[in-house]
Amino acid sequence: MLGYVKITVDPEKVKVDASFEETYPFWAILCDEFTKECVVVEIQSWQEEHGVIEELEKIADVSKDEGLIKIQRIPLKDDNRTFLKNHAASKEGKLKWFSMRYYDEDGNGRIEVRDYGFEVRFNKVTGAYSEEVIQQFSNPHTEAVFYDVDVE
């Protein structure tokens, strides 16, 4: 049976002046290992986040407005993967992007990064695979749980 893993960063347990690496210690492994099977990512930003939107325009192949949100579709070529991994931190040490959704070559949503990285979901995973995810994402300020219900 497939389910999903939900990882939640508890902001109450993160130091006020924490660096990006302290808040999101899983970011590098998420980018390097867990998104390998994905071919595209859709990033949602608030329309008022002009700098973030302009930065992504350079690598996006599709960009559309939906109300207060700008959605940018980025193919996951090597240089784009490197950019997303190495340029994810805002000046405040938080994730720049409000929401990210990684898709595989069949168009299935595999990984979701929500609420500026304070929630990460791995969709359509087996119980065995969930154990690896939970192990990699567990730290003192996160909770990682497998739910044996498949939702997308």
Backbone as a ProteinNet text record, in pm:
[ID]
protein_1_A
[PRIMARY]
MLGYVKITVDPEKVKVDASFEETYPFWAILCDEFTKECVVVEIQSWQEEHGVIEELEKIADVSKDEGLIKIQRIPLKDDNRTFLKNHAASKEGKLKWFSMRYYDEDGNGRIEVRDYGFEVRFNKVTGAYSEEVIQQFSNPHTEAVFYDVDVE
[TERTIARY]
84.3	0	88.5	47.5	120.7	61.6	145	102.3	187.1	195	280	351.1	465.3	540.1	525.8	491.6	480.5	588.5	672.1	777	737.9	737.7	701.2	815.6	858.4	957.5	880.3	915.7	849.1	920.6	860.9	928.5	957.7	881.8	905.3	1039.1	1086.2	1210.7	1332.1	1309.7	1418.6	1462.1	1594.2	1645.3	1599	1574.3	1527.4	1625.9	1753.6	1855.7	1921.5	1849.1	1904.7	1938.7	2046.2	2084.4	1993.9	2001.3	1925.6	1960.4	2088.8	2134.9	2084.7	2069.9	2017.2	1866.3	1795.7	1650.6	1612.8	1688.3	1658.9	1780.2	1819.8	1938.7	1921.3	1799.6	1768.4	1772.7	1792.5	1778.4	1872.6	1998.1	2095.8	2059.5	2024.3	1991.3	1858.7	1765.8	1641.7	1674.7	1757.6	1792.8	1880.5	1977.3	2074.6	2022	1943	1902.8	1754.9	1669.4	1527.6	1454.9	1508.9	1441.8	1498.5	1587	1650.6	1549.9	1441.7	1342.2	1248.9	1262.7	1174.8	1236.7	1150.8	1198.3	1158.5	1066.2	1021.3	973.8	985.7	932.3	848.6	735	654.2	671.1	707.5	729.3	623.2	559.8	460	518.5	505.2	549.3	434.3	432.5	334.5	374.3	276.8	302.8	392.9	383.4	464.5	611.5	646	785.4	860.9	874	927.8	1068.3	1156.4	1293.9	1301.7	1224.1	1220.7	1167.1	1061.2	999.6	1096	1159.5	1254.4	1370.8	1418.2	1528.7	1490.4	1368.8	1323.5	1287.3	1252.7	1219	1333.2	1454.8	1573.3	1581.9	1520.8	1532.4	1398.1	1289.2	1155.4	1124.3	1057.5	1011.4	864	792.4	653.8	636	565.6	538.5	396.1	314.3	175.6	127.8	34.6	-26.6	-158.2	-179.3	-307.3	-345.8	-414.5	-454.6	-334.2	-322.5	-213	-83.9	-88.4	24.4	84.6	216.1	288.8	338.9	309.2	354.1	458	574.2	681.7	722.8	727.3	762.9	908.4	988	1131.3	1172.6	1230.5	1281.5	1403.4	1413.6	1521.4	1644.7	1704.4	1834.7	1939.8	2059.9	2164.8	2188.9	2198.6	2226.4	2110.9	1987.5	1873.1	1868.5	1901.6	1907.6	2010	2125.8	2231.4	2184.5	2119.1	2067.2	1968.2	1871.7	1769.6	1830.1	1933.1	1999.6	2079.5	2156.1	2252.1	2198.9	2082.9	2028.9	1889.2	1864.2	1731.6	1710.4	1817.8	1807	1777.9	1683.8	1657.2	1759	1759.5	1849.5	1822.8	1699.7	1660.6	1693.5	1750.8	1786	1671.6	1567.3	1452.5	1448.3	1366.6	1348.2	1278.8	1326.9	1272.8	1133.2	1100.8	981.4	869.1	750.2	633.3	596.8	597.3	554.1	628.5	665.1	731.6	665	648	593.5	676	738.5	824.6	744.2	761.2	688.6	785.2	741.9	821.5	786.4	850.1	829.7	688	611.9	472.6	375.1	428.1	343.6	286.1	335.1	287.1	359.1	283.6	342.8	408.6	540.4	614.3	648.6	696.8	740.2	680.4	631	578.4	653	693.6	754.9	658.3	603.8	497.8	541.8	470.2	486.2	632.9	699.4	840.5	928.5	897.2	980	951.3	850.3	817.7	735.7	692.9	629.2	678.5	715.1	757.5	675.9	624	547.3	607.7	622.1	661.1	536.6	488.5	365.1	394.1	297.8	302.9	429.7	451.8	568.5	524.5	610.8	586.5	628.8	583.8	625	775.3	837.2	982.2	1056.6	1014	1079.3	1059.2	944.2	916.7	1017.2	1065.9	1164.6	1292.8	1336.8	1456.1	1432.1	1315.7	1282.3	1281.5	1213.9	1203.5	1341	1425.3	1560.7	1639.3	1632	1708.1	1654.3	1527.2	1466.7	1445.6	1477.6	1458.1	1570.5	1532.6	1626.9	1548.3	1615.2	1544.5	1427.5	1422.9	1311.4	1218.1	1222.3	1126.4	1051.3	934.4	857.7	833.7	863.7	843.1	755	641.5	542.5	495.8	481.5	426.6	277.8	198.2	54	23.5	-42.2	-66.8	-194.5	-221.3	-332.1	-270.2	-303.7	-245	-332.7	-281.1	-350	-252.7	-306.7	-217.7	-266.9
-118.8	0	124.7	220.8	346.3	445.7	534.4	640.2	763	846.9	964.9	990.3	1058.3	1100.3	1251.2	1295.6	1439.1	1477.5	1571.8	1624.2	1766.1	1796.3	1929.1	1986.4	2107.4	2180	2259.6	2242.5	2314.7	2447.6	2559.9	2688.8	2725.6	2668.5	2694.1	2635.9	2532.6	2466.4	2516.9	2605.5	2661.7	2792.3	2810.5	2934.7	3053.6	3164.6	3284.8	3327.5	3322.5	3366.9	3249.3	3139.5	3019.3	3046	2984.9	2993.8	2902.7	2918	2831.8	2685.3	2656.8	2519.1	2461.8	2546.3	2499.1	2474.4	2559.4	2545	2430	2415.4	2313.6	2222.5	2145.9	2061.2	1953.3	1931	1829.3	1883.7	2013.9	2073	2010.6	1994.3	1940.2	1798	1713.1	1574.5	1568.3	1657.3	1663.6	1693.3	1794.7	1835.1	1732.3	1676.2	1585.1	1443.8	1394.9	1253.8	1231.8	1297.1	1262.8	1317.1	1418.2	1472	1414.5	1316.9	1259.8	1209.3	1148.5	1091.8	1198.3	1321.1	1428.7	1503	1548.6	1615.4	1762.8	1803.8	1943	1980.2	2108.4	2159.8	2283.2	2293.9	2415.4	2489.3	2615.5	2698	2806.3	2820.6	2925.4	3032.3	3156.1	3270.5	3370.1	3450.4	3558.1	3665.6	3726	3826.5	3939.9	3975.2	4086.3	4048.9	3922	3878	3896.3	4020.7	4054.8	3999.7	4014.2	3967.6	3817.5	3744	3597.7	3557.4	3622.3	3591.5	3622.4	3738	3776.3	3678.2	3634.5	3538.5	3407.6	3360.4	3234.5	3248.2	3369.1	3390.2	3346.3	3357.9	3324.4	3175	3091.9	2946.8	2878.5	2952.3	2894.5	2881.4	2771.1	2758.1	2796	2804	2850	2937.9	3047.8	3138.9	3190.4	3174.9	3220.5	3282.2	3374	3440	3371.3	3346.5	3293.5	3371.6	3482.3	3566.4	3626.8	3602.1	3657.2	3576.9	3468.1	3374.9	3379.5	3368.3	3348.4	3204.4	3128.7	2989.8	2983	2927.4	2913.8	2767.6	2717.7	2577.5	2574.2	2492.3	2488	2345	2323	2189.8	2160.6	2037.5	2002.8	1951.6	2041.5	2014.6	2033.9	1984.3	1990.7	2131.9	2229.7	2366.1	2423.8	2389.7	2436.5	2369.6	2241.7	2171.7	2238.6	2269.2	2334.1	2470.1	2545.7	2676.5	2662.5	2572.7	2556.4	2510.8	2431.1	2384.4	2496.6	2569.7	2665.5	2807.4	2838.2	2974.2	2975.8	2882.9	2870.3	2961.5	3009.8	3085.9	3233.2	3285.3	3429.3	3498.4	3629.5	3706.1	3676.2	3637.8	3607.7	3464	3386.3	3248.4	3149.8	3188.5	3099.6	3061.3	2962.4	2923.9	3037.9	3070.7	3182.8	3156.3	3031	2998.3	2948.5	3001.2	2965.8	2818.7	2771.1	2634.4	2579.2	2451.2	2382.9	2246.5	2205.5	2071.6	2006.4	1895.1	1820.6	1710.4	1698.9	1600.5	1503.8	1377.4	1279.5	1287.4	1202.6	1209.8	1172.8	1105.6	1072	1181	1289.2	1399.2	1382.1	1282.6	1259.8	1352.2	1415.8	1497.3	1407	1413.9	1323.4	1387.5	1512	1580.4	1720.5	1760.8	1896	1963.1	2085.5	2167.7	2283.9	2293.9	2391.7	2491.6	2602	2700.7	2736.6	2777.5	2817.2	2708.9	2584.2	2472.2	2419.5	2472.2	2422.5	2293.9	2255.1	2125	2065.5	1938.4	1864.5	1736.2	1702.6	1578.5	1495.7	1368.8	1270.7	1190	1199.3	1132.8	997.4	907.7	775.7	698.2	681.5	607	479.4	380.1	255.5	273.3	183.8	186.4	173.1	86.9	67.5	194.7	258.6	381.7	493.2	493.1	597.1	592.1	473.3	460.9	536.1	527.3	600.9	751.5	794.6	937.2	986.5	914.9	955.3	961.7	865.2	865.3	988.8	1021.4	1134.7	1269.9	1278.8	1407.2	1427.6	1328.8	1342.5	1425.4	1521	1600.4	1661.7	1731.6	1780.1	1875.7	1942.9	2036.4	1996.4	1868.9	1821.4	1699.4	1680.8	1558.9	1496.8	1368.8	1298.3	1177.2	1169.3	1064.1	1006.6	873.4	804.7	782.6	817.8	793.7	693.7	584.2	478.8	503	626.4	668.6	749.6	716.7	786.9	904.5	1023.1	1144.5	1227	1308.2	1394.2	1535.2
0	0	0	-77.2	-82.7	15.9	60.3	150.6	127.4	228.5	216.9	348.5	337.4	455.1	466.2	584.5	611.2	711.1	670.4	757	793.3	920.7	967.5	1049.3	1013.9	1092.9	1197	1323.8	1431.9	1454.1	1412.5	1426.9	1572.1	1665	1807.4	1853.6	1784.1	1822.6	1745.5	1648.2	1569.1	1634.6	1650.6	1708.2	1624	1688.7	1619.8	1511.1	1539.6	1444.1	1371.2	1358.2	1294.6	1148.2	1103.7	962.9	880.1	749.9	659.3	685.1	698.7	719.6	851.4	953.6	1081.6	1074	1003.5	991.5	899.4	790.1	688.8	668.7	769	753.9	646.9	605.2	504.3	361.7	341.9	208.7	106.3	141.4	45.3	3.6	99.2	63.7	-13	19.1	-58.5	-204.4	-226.6	-363.4	-433.7	-362.9	-425.3	-445.8	-353.7	-357.3	-388.4	-315.2	-321.4	-444	-510.3	-629.6	-759	-750.4	-870.5	-973.2	-929.2	-1021.1	-1079	-1034.3	-1079.9	-1197.9	-1288.6	-1410.2	-1415.9	-1332.1	-1332.2	-1191.9	-1159.7	-1033.8	-1065.5	-998.1	-1005.7	-874.1	-885.3	-766.8	-763.9	-647.8	-628.8	-537.8	-581	-501.6	-495.3	-391.4	-383.7	-483.2	-548.8	-652.3	-602.6	-474.3	-423.1	-401.6	-419	-402.3	-535	-576.2	-708.2	-731.6	-634.6	-651.4	-672.8	-597.4	-609.3	-746.5	-788.6	-918.3	-1032	-1027.3	-1132.6	-1140.7	-1026.2	-1022.1	-1091.4	-1067.5	-1127	-1274.4	-1318.6	-1459.9	-1550.8	-1502.4	-1582.5	-1613.8	-1529.4	-1550.1	-1576.5	-1563.9	-1583.9	-1732.3	-1769.4	-1907.9	-1921.8	-1810	-1808.9	-1685.7	-1704	-1593.5	-1610.5	-1505.3	-1517.4	-1386.7	-1401.1	-1286.5	-1254.1	-1125.6	-1078.3	-953.6	-974.8	-862.7	-793.4	-664.7	-585.6	-598.5	-673.9	-684.7	-824.4	-830.9	-956.9	-953.8	-1059.1	-1070.5	-1181	-1146.7	-1244.1	-1252.5	-1374.5	-1400.8	-1446.4	-1378.3	-1404.7	-1436.4	-1555.4	-1586.8	-1499.5	-1451.9	-1359.4	-1433.2	-1510.2	-1571.2	-1462	-1486	-1384.2	-1332.2	-1422.7	-1377.7	-1295.9	-1329.5	-1251.3	-1114.7	-1109.2	-980.2	-888.5	-945.6	-867.8	-817.6	-904.5	-864.3	-748.3	-761.3	-657.6	-525.6	-532	-410	-344.2	-424.2	-369.1	-351.2	-405.7	-396.7	-334.8	-244.6	-184.3	-64.1	-4.4	120	95	171.3	169.5	260.2	258.9	346.4	493.5	523.5	662.1	702.4	610.5	642.1	627.9	558.5	534.7	387.2	353.7	214.3	140.4	21	-56.9	-111.1	-133.7	-210.9	-121.5	-144	-64.1	-80.2	-204.4	-231	-351.9	-343.8	-455	-471.1	-595.6	-619.5	-729.3	-694.4	-786	-854.2	-987.2	-1067.2	-1134.6	-1146.5	-1220.3	-1368.7	-1450.1	-1595.6	-1638.8	-1552.3	-1582.8	-1537.9	-1482.5	-1437.4	-1298.4	-1224.6	-1088.6	-991	-902.5	-797.4	-694.6	-682.9	-594	-459.6	-464.9	-343.2	-342.9	-227.4	-210.4	-96	-118.4	-14.5	5.9	126	151.9	258.4	263.6	370.3	393	286.1	292	353.9	324.8	368.6	507.1	573.2	706.2	701.5	581.2	561.8	430.4	435.8	316.4	312.7	194.4	177.7	66.2	93.3	-7.4	-39.3	-162.1	-203.2	-267.6	-255	-319.7	-283	-153	-106.5	-35.1	-40.4	31.8	177.2	260.7	400.2	414.6	332.8	338.9	298.9	191	146.4	248.9	314.3	413.7	528.4	560.8	668.2	634.4	508.6	465.1	472.7	426.5	429.8	574	660.8	801.4	865.6	837.3	893.6	848.2	720.9	667.4	715.1	744.4	777.4	927	1006.9	1150.7	1212.2	1292.8	1371.3	1486.8	1578.8	1698.2	1673.4	1559	1538.6	1423.9	1383.5	1283.9	1335.5	1278.5	1301.6	1164.9	1150.8	1024.3	1051.4	980	1004.4	871.2	866.7	750.2	771.9	671.7	673.1	562.4	595.7	496.8	416.7	389.7	304.9	192.6	70	-43.8	-83.3	-63.6	-107.3	-188.4	-274.6	-352.5	-351.4
[MASK]
++++++++++++++++++++++++++++++++++++++++++++++++++++++++++++++++++++++++++++++++++++++++++++++++++++++++++++++++++++++++++++++++++++++++++++++++++++++++

